[in-house]
């Protein structure tokens, strides 16, 4: 299973992709179908279940996808220059 969130920033189009893996979710940054950052945001299934059991509201995968977008837009996650 996977999820994709597309956003534009500084005349570029990025995709934040979340993929279901053996032990949880992995969130990565792509541009034009290619992964452009070695950084991976992760949450285990166990961590997601624990948080929900302790009444933490929300979709943690969506939250991490939004966080990655925010990190790009704020400059905390630097992306390589666009190749021509």
Rosetta blueprint (number, residue, H / E / L):
1 X L
2 X E
3 X E
4 X E
5 X E
6 X E
7 X E
8 X E
9 X E
10 X L
11 X L
12 X E
13 X E
14 X E
15 X E
16 X E
17 X E
18 X E
19 X E
20 X E
21 X L
22 X L
23 X L
24 X E
25 X E
26 X E
27 X E
28 X E
29 X E
30 X E
31 X E
32 X L
33 X L
34 X E
35 X E
36 X L
37 X L
38 X L
39 X L
40 X L
41 X E
42 X E
43 X E
44 X E
45 X H
46 X H
47 X H
48 X H
49 X H
50 X H
51 X H
52 X H
53 X H
54 X L
55 X L
56 X L
57 X L
58 X L
59 X L
60 X H
61 X H
62 X H
63 X H
64 X H
65 X H
66 X H
67 X H
68 X H
69 X H
70 X H
71 X H
72 X H
73 X H
74 X H
75 X L
76 X L
77 X L
78 X L
79 X L
80 X L
81 X L
82 X L
83 X L
84 X L
